[in-house]
Amino acid sequence: MKMIQLCVHDFDGNGFRTFDASPGNVNVHTACRQAVGDIFGSVILKFYDESGGLKNRAPVELMSDLLVKNPLLIDVAHNYYQSNRVALDSFMPEGKGFLLGWHTNPVMALAELFTRRKLQILTAEISAEQCGDDTWPQLTKNFDVFWREIKATPDSYTAILSSGHDYFIKRVFDLWDLELPDVMVTDDDMRAIEQGNGIAPYKPDPQLMYEVWDRFESRTGLRSDQYQTIYFGDDAEKDGGLAESAGVPFYHFGDSDPKGFDTTKDWLDRVPLVGRNVA
Ligand SMILES: [Mg+2]
């Protein structure tokens, strides 16, 4: 039987070096700190810094921590939103993200606002065109070669599964003249999914992979037994853990990791996997 393959990729730190500072000296950490200061006022930055900064917290987690200690922040943030809503709404595609309901779910509303402001700051740093070493964000080594190889191989498909955001990811693919993925599931989709406990799912929750499969199957008309999935990511815990609980082979990008996954820092090493049965 002919092998149909779905290559699922993480985005940040996997295909693109978004954790490096831009020429304007902005990265994810500085953008988050600036977003907190802009939305809540600079007075809160002392508290933010003393509580350890971002500490890899998801937006919902970070906002929940800030709000518990400073309940009046909700009004400050709402005022900020009212004054900036037109610009901020333009960063979220129709039907994505969380509908900003301030009184029904303040933590999710704050997380949504924070996400949009962070995105506004980071997107401004994306280079307008390729300009050598100054292009931001840079590709990881030979990611473009690998991506084009998958795109050129019949019956091989691409997906992005990311805690990042649609608008940013599409802009970066355009910057590098790379064809967009066949399927994309991001944190914007996760925030739009209503959960019983009111918190959007995040990696390593395998629900994110189920969402990829749903979209892939409705796009291609394939059934789950007609194709094979491989997952590529740079975070052994979050991406690797997700792959394990979803039951798909995982290939790690980066330095060797304690979980013992197959690891490389050069995408040329992954080219032989394209179109090959790895189950
Ligand atoms: Mg990553």
Boltz pocket constraint, residues with backbone or C-beta under 6 A from the ligand:
constraints:
  - pocket:
      binder: B
      contacts: [[A, 10], [A, 11], [A, 12], [A, 13], [A, 14], [A, 233], [A, 234], [A, 235]]
      max_distance: 6.0
